[in-house]
Each structure stands twice: as C-alpha cells, then as structure tokens.
Amino acid sequence: MFNTALDELTDYPFDRLRALLDGLTPPAGMEPLVMSLGEPQHAPPELIAQTVATHANEWGKYPPVAGSADLLDAISDWLKRRYQLPDGMIDPSRHVCAVSGTREALYMAGDIAISRTKRGQTPAVLIPNPFYQVYVGATVMSGAEPVYMSATADTGFLPDFDAVDPAVLERTALAFLCSPANPQGMAADRAYLEHIVGLARKYDFVLAMDECYAEIYDSVAPTGIMEACAAMGGGLSNVLAFHSLSKRSSAPGLRSGFVAGDAKLIQLLKRLRNYGGATIPPPLAAAAAALWRDETHVDANRALYREKFDRADQIIGRRFGYYHPDGGFYLWLDVGDSEQATQTLWTDAGVKVIPGAYLARPGADGVNPGQRYIRIALVHDPETVADGLHRVVDALA
Ligand SMILES: Cc1ncc(COP(=O)(O)O)c(C=O)c1O
C-alpha cells in the first residue's frame, strides 16, 4: 500500500531534536536563539528582487528542464572563473543542469547512479559519517546499502576511502563527499580529491561531490572537484559537482543550485527531471544567473562569516576541541555528551543546537562519531552570534 523503504527514514535529526527538547524551556527572560539550523540569516542580495521584477513578464512560460540557456552560461562562466578551468572543459549544454536547490539534486543522484544490482550484488553507497541526511534518503529509497565512513579527528575530519574494503568498492554505485564538510568544515585538498576521482573511475561508481559550502571560507578558497578533474586531464567521467546559491548568496528560499560534471550523467539527470523534476521558474532563473555573475555580494557575505569566526576564535579559544574550520559556517564542538549538552544549552542558556549524534550513525565498530559533538550554525549577525557563543561557554564551561 505504501513504500516501506520510507520506514527506514524515521529518524530525521530535527524531529529527534524536537523530541529531545520537548517539555524543556529556555530560562525566563532570555531570548531563545536558534543555532541548530544551517539557514543563513544574512539579508539576501537586492539583486534577487530587482531581477525578478525585471523578468515579471516571464511567469507565463513553462521553464526548460535544465534551466535557461542564460543561467547555464552564467554557471559555466562562474565554474571557469572560480576553479580556473581551461577553455572548453565545461560545455553549458552538456555538462551543466540547473536545479531547484542541491537537496533535490543530491536525492536524484541516487536515482541516476543506482541500479537494482551492481555486479550481481546489492549496490553500496559510501557516505561520510557524519553526513547531510539527504545522502541516506537517496540511498535507502534506491534500495542500496549505506556504508558509513567515519570522518573524525583521527581521520582529519574527512573520510578515509582507503579504509573501505575493496569488495565493497566493487559493488559501490555512488559515493557522497562534502567539502567543505557539513558539519566539520574541513576542506579536501587536490591530492585527496584526485585520489577519490581515481577510485570512482577504477571501480566505476559515481562520485557526488557536494560543494554547497565552497564559497564560505576565510582566506583560502577550497579546492573543487573540477580542479582535480582539470589536473587529471580535463575529463569529467564519473564525477558530479553540486553547488548552491543557498549559502553563497544567503538565498535558501530561492531554491537554486546546479549540478555539473560527466556529460552522460547530466543527460540522465535531465531525462529523469523530464519525468519528475521541479523546473526553475524563468524570473527565478534570471535572478540566479545574476547572482552567479556577481561577486560583490559574495565578498560581503564572506566578510560577515570571517568576522563571526574571528569572534568564535576569541570567545571559545581552546575549549571543546575548537578549531577554525576551512569553510562552511558551523562549529563542531567536542562537549562529551551531545544530547546532554544540547538540553543544558536550551534550559540554561536558551541556545538551540543540534547533537552531533543525530547527524551521524554508529559505524561498523558500533561507535557514533558524532556522539561527543554539537553543531552550532553561525548564521545570525555577528553580535547575535557572539552573544550565543558567550552563552554556550558560560553554560558548558
Ligand atoms: C551539506 C549540504 N548539502 C546540501 C544542502 C542543500 O542545500 P540547498 O538545497 O539549499 O541547495 C545543504 C543544506 O543545508 C547542506 O548542508
């Protein structure tokens, strides 16, 4: 009567957080502060409203499935600039598909990468642990087996693909990787990325590279998978990169992003989207194109995050295993017991965070790599963030 695979998707982190805090209240007279959600609170660029108004005559059109030609051009030009790609490496009509946010595209990666079997066996999907929940949704709904790769302090907060059994790699259909990583903020370097691309090609799996935090960094722009592909000769086979305007442009409500990579996979993604994808309304596609062409608002956005991380350096100092992440906008703090700390922060400091345990699963060794951690999103203005971090230190120290 219904798809029982959905029974495996009942522990969404924010539902668990609601249950954990149910019946608990923040201190009287203290303004509650939500730092659990990765939803940028910076003002979205005015460019969005202006461009949508200019294109208001286009609401009456059905949008093309891969995004407008202008948006695909803007995206290809941005990729080329951001990653110094050689001329001709990205053909907007073959290597790019615009999507309504990377969440839906990451989910669809499962649909295009996973067949019912691989080499006669149940397909495996490699997932960094902790991870963005959609990776598991894509895996489970395609009938594949999730294989969690711990990304802890011991592995430099990135998964160690070499620790995966070659027999599992043989049946791997898809691997997710996030850099800079949510929640740990670690960025993979080029050698690491080239190695993973090599594995994807050797074992013939799709590498879904989630780079939606690629534009939120301090001073060094994180390396992208496209740079690794360029260094390896410029081919894009087995590789898909996922980018978003949600973080880059503080516009999560615009629901706009893109997938770029292997021409065959992009063709399959477009085919799938013909049958069940959400297309991008033309005025919103125009706004997205304007945002990819503009760097001024992105510089200003980055400056705000820089200020917040500088404050975090001072306020948190050496407590809770704090480190200044390579990118993204999260703190990943070792507090000993993530659920208990989350409850204490809510009842004693009025600060809502999310337990790391909810963002990860127990690995093969039975250990949940998020168990000791909380994730704090630095998405508000710098003053509010500083206030929140002082409250965290006071409540947990
Ligand atoms: C790691 C990661 N990937 C993808 C997304 C999805 O972003 P969007 O669908 O807004 O592009 C998020 C959102 O928080 C995320 O944290």
The ligand as a MOL file (V3000), in Angstrom:
LIG
                    3D

  0  0  0     0  0            999 V3000
M  V30 BEGIN CTAB
M  V30 COUNTS 16 16 0 0 0
M  V30 BEGIN ATOM
M  V30 1 C 25.8670 19.5710 3.0440 0
M  V30 2 C 24.6520 20.1570 2.4170 0
M  V30 3 N 24.3550 19.8180 1.1590 0
M  V30 4 C 23.2610 20.3120 0.5330 0
M  V30 5 C 22.4200 21.1830 1.1890 0
M  V30 6 C 21.1830 21.6510 0.4530 0
M  V30 7 O 21.1990 22.9640 0.1380 0
M  V30 8 P 20.1290 23.5640 -0.8830 0
M  V30 9 O 19.1200 22.5220 -1.1940 0
M  V30 10 O 19.5470 24.7230 -0.1860 0
M  V30 11 O 20.9130 23.9270 -2.1040 0
M  V30 12 C 22.6860 21.5690 2.4970 0
M  V30 13 C 21.7660 22.4860 3.2040 0
M  V30 14 O 21.8690 22.7760 4.3560 0
M  V30 15 C 23.8380 21.0420 3.1240 0
M  V30 16 O 24.1630 21.3700 4.3860 0
M  V30 END ATOM
M  V30 BEGIN BOND
M  V30 1 1 1 2
M  V30 2 1 2 3
M  V30 3 2 2 15
M  V30 4 2 3 4
M  V30 5 1 4 5
M  V30 6 1 5 6
M  V30 7 2 5 12
M  V30 8 1 6 7
M  V30 9 1 7 8
M  V30 10 2 8 9
M  V30 11 1 8 10
M  V30 12 1 8 11
M  V30 13 1 12 13
M  V30 14 1 12 15
M  V30 15 2 13 14
M  V30 16 1 15 16
M  V30 END BOND
M  V30 END CTAB
M  END
